[in-house]
Amino acid sequence: MLQDLKFKGSRFCGLSDRRFKMLVKFPKVLMIELLAILLVFITPTLASAYDVNEKLSIEGTLTGVYQHGDFDFEGIDDADRGAAVLDLGINFHPTDKDEFQVTVSFAAGNGLNAVTPFSLAPYADDLEDDLKDINGRNRDYLLEAWYKHTFTFTKDTSLGITLGIIDATGYIDDNNFANDEVNQFMNDIFVNNTLTNLPSYDPGGVVEFKICNFSLRGLMMGSKMEGDPVATEIGHLENGAPVFSDVEKYESYNYYALQIGYKLDTPMGEGNYRIYGFTTDDEFQNWDGTDKENLQGFGISVDQKLSEIFGLFVRAGWQDDKTPIDHDTLYSGGLNLNGKLWGRENDEIGVGYAYLEGADRGDIDNTNAVEAYAKFKVTDFSDITFDLQYVDEKRRQGEDRDGFIYGIRLNASF
């Protein structure tokens, strides 16, 4: 999915005093969220049952999310939305060099993503609509199905090859402090660099070469993008006249990425420094619709521990704006605070800021985003997170948009 081509929207203003609305229109979501709360208490008694043996493991996470959007934009009402997601992963490693992985996901609700006026999604997880007819392939719920073989040459040198249905976000632009919408930041700008347009859940392959503290990853995927709807004959009237309806059209393209990484061990702690580039084939319309161009760009992703308690992350990215995109430049960074500071090492606090420059011919001038979250361990198998986001989007035409998003997230894992 082209993550930079999602929504439009935002401006700067104070906090509204409107009350939160009760989530009463989403019974499926509430039912699954209640199940998540139940799992907080019953998971400790079940967890050991899913450690099948040393070679086969089954992991699951049940996540309930509820967000309230206080939007300052005429014509857009404040909104409350919830979503619940069940992720299941089966991993089989018959030898220490061979590994099979299958990942499926089920969701109820689309959260605020479907109604937000901003170009950034307030919750980066794959929700109900995302998991149906994935990338126009008539496949539901199955996210990953791949095989990996690792060639070990020496203690510090190895080569891994992965083939199957893969997710590019697992290999490119990774970051230890800002790369997981289930456990860390929720807004998609702090999960991955949206300018990189990383495809997910499509056929592809990855080659990973490691030597000492250096790593090199090369990725290729064949993906699909949504094109303009096409009038398609879907039946006939009684008099024989054809009946047409607009049907979504998906167009295929190839995606290529290369990332170089270095792991730095310092007295403060571990640091990871990555630089990557990406490109596609010429399958994307230019701004005028007169020719097709490719997507291309590069970025950096850094995470560095400053002590056992403090860590920081930095991202930067650039992409060519020959095709219609929202942003062409990104700078972001933030801090991670571990709960060891108050005697609870499984708690954490994260704070992030991102600035995005709009494409020269686009509607957006620039976007500022701020997010802070606090995650607290409830049991050995569950946690709760309180989240606050602020997005300010200046537009070249029309009204600027801004707003606060308040969120709560509950995880139960087994």
N, C-alpha and C positions, 0 to 999 in steps of 0.2 A: 504494500500500500504506500502511496506517495504521501508521507506524513506531513510535508509542508504544504499540501494542497487540500486543506480541510474546510476551514470556516473563515469568515471575515469579521472584523470588528474592533474599538474601545477608546476612553478619555480619563481625566483625573478629577476626583471629587471625594467627599467625606463619606463616612459610614451611615447608611440609612438606618432609621429606627423602626422599620417595619418588622413585625413579628415573623418568626419562622412558621411556615405552614406545615400541618401534619401530613405525613406521607400516607394517604388513605386510598390512592388510586392504583397502588401497585401491590395487590395481594400476593402475587407470586414472589415478589422481592421480599416482602415482609416474612413470608413463610420460610424462605431459605435463610434469611437473616436470623430468625428464631432458631433454626436448625444450627446455625453457626454458634449461637450463644450456648445451645445445648452441648455442642461438641467441646466447648471450653471445659466442661465438667466431665464428659465421658471419655474424651480422647486419651487421657493418661492410662485408662484401663485397656484401651484397644491398640495402642501404638505398637506394642511388641508383636502383635499378630500379623503385621504387614512386613516384618523383616523375614521374608520367606526363607532365604538361605544366603550364603556368602556370595552367590552369583546373581541372585534375582532379588530386586527390591521394588517396592511400590510406595510411592509418595503422593500425598494429596494435600491441598490447601483449600479451605473454604473461606472466602472473603466476602464480607458484607460492607458496603460503602453507602454512606448517605451524605449528600452535599446540598447546601443552600447557596444560591447565587443571588447576591444583592447588586443588580446591574444598574448603572447610571447611563441609560440610553433610551431616548424616546421611542416608544413602540415596542420595547422589550420589557416584559414584566419580570419581577423577581420570581424565582422558581426553586422548587425543592424536588430533588430526584434521588432515587436510590438504585442500587444494582447489587446483585449477588453473583459470585463466580466460583465455580468448583473446578479446580485444576487437578488432573491426575496424570502421573508420570510412571511408566514402567521401564525399568532399566535392567538389562540382562548383559552380563559380561562373563562369557564362558571361559575366557582366559584373561590374563593381565594385558593382552594386546588387542583384544577384540571387544567391542561394545555395541549394543543395540539399544535404541531409545524410541519409545512411543509416548507422545504427549497428547492428551485430549482435554478439552475445556467445555464447560456448559455454563450458561449465564441466563439470568432473568433481569430484564431492565437494561436501559442504555444510559442511565445516570443523566448528568447535565450535558453530556457531549452532544446530544441531539438538539439542544436549545440554546447553547451558549452563543453570545454574539461575537466571541473572540476567535482569532485565528489559531489559538492554542487550545487543545483539549484539556479540560480540568482533571480528567482521570484517564491515564494512559493505557489501562488494561483493555483487553479484547472483551467487548460486551455482547449483548444478545444479537444485535444485527450483524456485528462483525463476524460472528461464528457460524453464520448461515451462508451457503453458497460462497465459500471463501474464495476471494479473488476470481469469481466467476467460473469456478471449476466444478460446480455441482457437488461440492463436498462440504459437509457440515461437521463441526466440532473437532475434527482431527487436525492438530496443529503441526506436529512433527512425527516423522517416522524415518529414522536414519541408522546407518551402520558406520562405525569408525574402526579403522585398523591403525595401530601405532607401530612403527618400526623404531626400535631402540638400537642406536649405534654404540653409544658410550653412556656413562652415567649422566652426562650433561648434554647429550645430543640425541634428538629424536625427531621423527617425521610422522605426523598424523594425517590420515586422509579420511574425510567424511563424505558420504554420498547419501542422497535421499531427499525427503521433504524437510527443509531446514528453515531456520529463522536467522536472518543476517544480523539482527541485534545481539545475538549470542556470540558473535565473532568480531564485529567491527564497532568501534566507539564504546567499548566496555569501560566501566569505571566503578571502583569499589565503593564509592560514597554516593553515587548518583546514577543508578542504572536499574532500579527495581521498584516498580510502582506498587508492588504488594507489601514491601517492607520499608521503603524509603520515601522519596518525594512522589507525589501523585500527578502533578502536571507534566504533560509529555515533554516539555522543554527541558526538564531536569531529569528525564529518564534516558533520552538520547538526543543527539543533535538532529533536529528535525530537517535541517538543510541537506542532510546526507541521503534522505529519501530511501532509507533502508527497507527492502522488501522482506516480507515474512510469509512463511508457510507455503512455499513453492519449491519445485524441484531445483536442486543445485548441488554444488560440491565445494568443499573447503580443503585446502592444504595448509597445514600448520607445521612450521619448522622451528625447532628450539635448539639453541646452543648456548650453554651457560645462562647468562641473564638476558640474552637477546631472544626475540621471537619475531617470526615473519608469518603473516597469514594472507593467503590469497583466496578470494571467494568469487564464485560465478553462480548466478541464478537466472532462471528463465521465469519471468513473472508476467502479470497482466495488470493493466490499468483500465479504469472506467472511461469509456469514450462517450460520444453523444448518443442519446437514445435513437433507436432505429424503428421506423414504422414497420411492424411485422404482422402478417396475416395470421389471425388466431381463430378464424372460423367463418361461417357464412350465415346470412339471414335466410328466412324461409323462401324468399324469392331468388336465392342464389347469389345475392350480392356479397362480396367479401367484407369481413370485419377486420379492421386494423387496430393495433394498439402499440404504443411506444414501449419497446423492450430495451433494457440496458445492454449496451454493447461493450465488450471487453477487448482490448487490443494488446497483443503480446509484445514484450520487449526483453532484452537481455541486460543484466546488471553485472558490473565487475567492480571489485574493490580490492585494495591492497593495504595492509596495515603493518607497520614496523613498531615493535614495542621494546622497552628496556625496563627491567626491574632493578631498582636502586636500593641497596641496603645501607642505611645510615644509622648513626647512634640514636636519632630521633625515632626511627621506625622505617617501615617499608614504603617505597614510592614506586609508582608505575607511570611511565611516560610513553605516550603513543602518538604517532602521526600516521595519517591515512589519506588515501585519495580514492575517488570513485568515478565511474563513467557508465554510460549506457550506449546502446546503439541509437541511430537517428530515427526515433519513432514518435517524437513529441512535436506537436504543432508549435510554430513560432507565434509571436504576439499577433501578427497580422493574418495568420492562417494561410499563408502563401507557401510555406515550406515546412519541412520537418527537421528538427535539430535533436541533439543529444543532451542529456543532463550530465553535468560534470562538476566536480568541486573537490575540496580537501578540508581536513580539520585536524585538531589535536584534542587529546583527552588525557588529563593528568589527575592522579590522586596521590597524596603524600601524607603520611602520618607525621604529626609534629610531636607527638608523645603518645602514651597509652590512652590519653583522654581526648586529645584534639587531633583533628585531621582536616585537610582542605582538598577541594577539587577545583579544577579549571577546565573549561572547554572553549574552543573557538572554532568557527567554521565559515567557509565561503563557498558559494556556488555560482555558476554562470547564470545570467538571467536572460538568455536568448529565448526561453520559453516562458509562458505565464506561470509565475511563482509568487508566493506572498513575500518572502524574505530572501536576501542574498548574502547577509552577513550576520554572524552570531558571536557574542561574547557572553560567557556565563561563568559563575564561580560560586563557591560557598564553603561553609564550615560544617563539620560533624563533631558533635560533643557526645562522648561515651558516658554511660551512667555510672562508671566507676567513680566519678566525681562525687556522687552521693551514695555510693555503696551498693549500686544495682547495675552490674556490668552488662546486663541484657537490655537495659533501657538506652535510648539515644534521642538526641535532638539534632535536627538538621535545619540549616538556613541557607537559602540560595537566591541569587539575583541573576537575571538574564536581560540582555539588551539585544534586540534584533533590528536590523536596518531593512526597510522595505525595498523591493525591487524598483528600479528606476521608472518602469512603466506601470507599476502596480498601484492599487488603491491605497495601500498602507504606507505611511511615511516611516514610522518606527513603532516598536512595541517594547514596553518595559514589563517585566514580570518578577514578582517576589513571592517566595513561598517559605513557610516555616512549619515544621511538624515536630511533634513530641510523641515518641512511641514508648509504651510501658508494657513490660512483661506481666501477664496475668497468671498463667501457669507455665509449666515447662513446654506446653504445646499450644499456647495462645498468647495473643497480645492485642492491645488496643492503641490506636493512633488518633491524635487530634491534629487537625491540619487547617492552616490559614493561607489563602492565596490572594494576591492583588495583581490585577492586570490593567495596564494603561496603554491604549492603542491610539496613536495619532494617525489621522487619515488625511489624504490629500484632497479628497472630495467627501462631502457629507459631514455628519456629526462625528466628533471623536467619541470614543467609548472607553469606559473604565468600570471596574466593579470589584467587589470582594466575593470570595467563595470560601465558605466555612464547611469543613468536612470532618467526618468521623469514620474510621475504618477498623473493622474487627477481623482478626485472622484466627483460624483454628487449623492446625496442621497435624498430619499423621503420616 
